Amino acid sequence: MNRVFVYGTLKKGHRNSHFMHGSEFLGNFTTHSIYSMYEFEDYPAVCLNGRHAIEGEVYRVNNRQFRMLDDLEWYPHFYQRIEIPTSFGDAWVYIVKLELCHGKKQIPGTWR
C-alpha cells in the first residue's frame, strides 16, 4: 500500500476524483511552504523551490490504483514523484520540473 498526497483534479469533488474510489481517505494536509503551484489549462502542477504551502488530501492506495495514478499523471514523462512527510506518514506527490512551468500562471497553494 502507498500513501499519495493529491492537490488538484484527484481531490474530492473534482473531475478525476473517481480514480480515488476504493482508496482510503486519510485526511486533509498542508505541506511546508517550499513549493510553487501553476495553472496548466484545467489542472494544477506543483514545482519545488517555491514559497507556498500546498493544500490537499492524503489517501492510501493499493498497487493497482498507484499504477493507474502513474498513468493518469503521465509518470515519468511529465510528472515526477517525490515522497514528502505528512501527518499520516510519508506520501508520494506528483510534481513537475520547474522548466515546464515557465510561462504558466502561478497560483496560491489551493486549487479551486
Secondary structure by P-SEA (a helix, b strand, c coil): cbbbbbccccccccccccccccccccccccccccbbbbbccccccccccccbbbbbbbbbbcaaaaaaaaaaacccccbbbbbbbccccbbbbbbbcccccccccccccccc
